Amino acid sequence: MLSPGPGRLLRLLADAEAVTWALLLVGMALKYLTGTTDLGVSIAGPVHGFVFLAYCVVVLVVGIDQRWGAGRIVLGLASAIPPFVTIPFERSVRRRGLAGERWRLREGAGHTAVERALAAVLRRPLPSALVALLLVAGVFSALLAVGPPVG
């Protein structure tokens, strides 16, 4: 199974994060502005939360693999907080050629312990994706157990 390259994966998650933001905002409008239903927030909230966490994981993975500086990684993570900012962030990364078609660490060994661990993950994309999905689901479940955001 071929996994998408870093640029494509970042674009996919940036777009998904923006779409789930839109769904959540529609749900919030229905709940708080019209008072008609809270079903939109009940559905879109958890979906957006899950995609938000997945996007953050992808930013970290792509940032480490493509040798972004800490500032760019933080900027990528922060782009998920305001609605729709993941899209201009991803476009900026693409324009600058900062997330290519190939995973750098898939072919070579990393220099740091984090890069070596990521290289092992990238060489086994399907099992690693399943583990990542389970980890995101675990964090998501823990956050749900703590309770929804105040509001």
SVG drawing of the C-alpha trace seen along z (x, -y; Angstrom):
<svg xmlns="http://www.w3.org/2000/svg" viewBox="-36 -34 58 37">
<polyline fill="none" stroke="black" stroke-width="0.4" points="0.0,0.0 1.4,-3.4 0.9,-6.1 0.4,-9.7 3.5,-12.0 3.9,-14.7 2.5,-17.4 -0.6,-15.5 -1.3,-14.3 -0.9,-17.8 -3.3,-19.2 -5.9,-16.4 -5.9,-17.1 -5.8,-20.9 -8.9,-20.7 -10.6,-18.3 -9.9,-20.5 -11.4,-23.5 -14.5,-21.5 -15.2,-20.3 -14.7,-23.9 -17.4,-24.9 -19.8,-22.2 -19.2,-23.1 -19.8,-26.8 -23.1,-25.9 -24.0,-23.7 -23.2,-26.5 -25.3,-29.0 -28.3,-26.6 -27.8,-26.1 -26.9,-29.6 -28.3,-32.0 -31.6,-30.3 -32.1,-28.1 -33.5,-25.4 -31.3,-22.4 -28.0,-21.4 -27.7,-18.4 -25.2,-20.1 -22.9,-20.8 -23.4,-17.3 -22.3,-15.7 -19.8,-18.3 -18.1,-19.0 -16.6,-15.6 -15.8,-15.1 -14.0,-18.4 -12.2,-17.6 -11.0,-14.3 -9.9,-15.9 -8.2,-18.7 -6.1,-16.2 -5.3,-14.3 -4.2,-17.5 -1.9,-18.3 -0.3,-14.9 0.2,-15.4 1.8,-18.8 4.3,-17.3 5.1,-14.3 5.5,-16.4 7.4,-19.1 9.9,-16.7 10.3,-14.7 10.7,-17.8 13.0,-19.6 10.8,-22.5 12.0,-24.7 10.1,-24.8 8.5,-28.1 7.0,-26.7 5.7,-23.7 4.1,-25.9 2.6,-28.1 1.1,-25.0 -0.3,-23.8 -1.7,-27.3 -3.3,-27.5 -5.8,-24.9 -7.2,-27.1 -8.9,-29.9 -11.4,-28.7 -10.1,-28.0 -6.5,-29.1 -5.1,-25.6 -5.8,-26.1 -3.6,-29.3 -0.9,-27.6 -0.9,-24.6 -0.8,-26.7 2.1,-28.7 4.0,-25.5 3.2,-24.2 4.3,-27.4 7.6,-27.4 8.2,-23.7 8.4,-22.8 6.3,-19.6 7.3,-17.5 6.0,-14.3 8.5,-12.0 9.1,-11.2 12.7,-12.1 13.0,-9.7 11.5,-6.7 14.7,-6.2 17.3,-7.3 18.0,-7.0 17.3,-10.0 20.0,-11.8 18.0,-12.3 16.0,-9.8 12.8,-11.4 13.8,-11.2 14.8,-7.5 11.5,-6.7 9.6,-8.6 11.7,-6.8 10.5,-3.5 6.9,-4.7 7.2,-5.8 8.6,-2.5 5.5,-0.8 2.7,-3.2 -0.4,-0.9 0.4,0.4 1.7,-3.0 -1.4,-4.7 -3.6,-2.3 -1.5,-2.9 -1.7,-6.7 -5.5,-6.4 -5.8,-4.5 -3.7,-7.0 -5.7,-10.0 -8.9,-8.1 -7.5,-7.5 -6.7,-11.1 -10.0,-12.1 -11.8,-9.7 -9.9,-11.0 -10.9,-14.5 -14.5,-13.5 -14.4,-11.9 -13.1,-15.2 -16.1,-16.9 -17.0,-19.2 -15.4,-22.6 -17.2,-25.3 -19.9,-27.0"/>
</svg>
